[in-house]
């Protein structure tokens, strides 16, 4: 059977920084084919993806995730090399171990254990949908694989995404949805002039400052049952003026809004415009809604995963929607989806790591979920 630690180490040692594959899917494919999975490699543009399935009948329980990682940053700042997959003090270190190569290894370990201990006909199928661009543009990965699946009659009945969902300890949280995300850029226009003669110019900076202050501190809405209140973060404030004696004619700022299920991208954009219009300035606003909020209402799937977590850890997880976006936002249009993985505390950071014991525990949780779903 597959060892989650050994497989996680092998995956980490492939420096699969988006969109590079670096052999990571070959490693996973070999492990899955070794226990009887039929694997399909699906390459779209420069992104390689893997769809693997054991069995051919419904229902199909799908594990979904990604094998790509963010850059390691300054390797000299790591106490353990980012792609060496070293174990020290009971922890496995490496870029992507938390987000989310560790969970992918646990997928394979749980599926391997289930297949080895179950009858050949256990009443359904198990599949893995593993993409190579979740950390990047997310256009040639899960989205394209889902299209391929629909065209080829590959239906998922439920899906568990292995994103690192737990803030502090394994069993803290199952994510049953995600907030929406809107990126905005606003440019305010004035009239260039000499700083000694401000009456002859129109400085756009004070107007932009007031607009950003209102945006940053005003309440956009209130929290809902499963969502926090929508929140703004200003990410850039740029005038591009190197002269000390010139009033610029243009000032721009960029911001991101993580918004809850009281809003859509369209309604949020309208709200922003109304608030900006109150300043009376001349401005342009560009928005890019990268995700809409969604919720998989608590039900059979979330209860299944909760029961599996409680069975293995003794803890009953909370339901949450915090964090960034994930590929669950695409999968939710095809079947019920929830997220449960490792601890998120060090994801994307220097010295990213997980406890080795958590890999075994997560594998047991995934196995318990399979046993519960197929009533084995």
Buried (B, 14 or more C-beta within 10 A) or exposed (E): BBBBBBBBBBBBBBBBBBBBBBBBBBBBBEBBEEBEBEBBEBEBEEBBBBBBBBBEEEBBBBBBBBBBBBEBEEEEEBEBBBBBBBBEEEBBBBBBBBBBBBBBBBBBBBBBBBBEEBEEEBBBBBBBBBBBBBBBBBEBBBBBBBEBBEEEEBBBBBBBBBBBBBBEEBBBBBBBBBBBBBBBBBBBBBEBBEEEEEEEBBBBBEBBBBBBEBBEEEEBBEEBEBBBBBBBEBEEBEBEBEEEEEBBBBBBBBBBBBBBBBBBBEEBBEBBEEBBEEBEBEBEBEBEBBBBBBBBEBEEBBEBBBBBBBBBBEBEBBBBBBBBBBBBBBBBEBBBBBBBBBBBBBBBBBBBBBBBEBBBBBBBBBBBBBBBBBEE
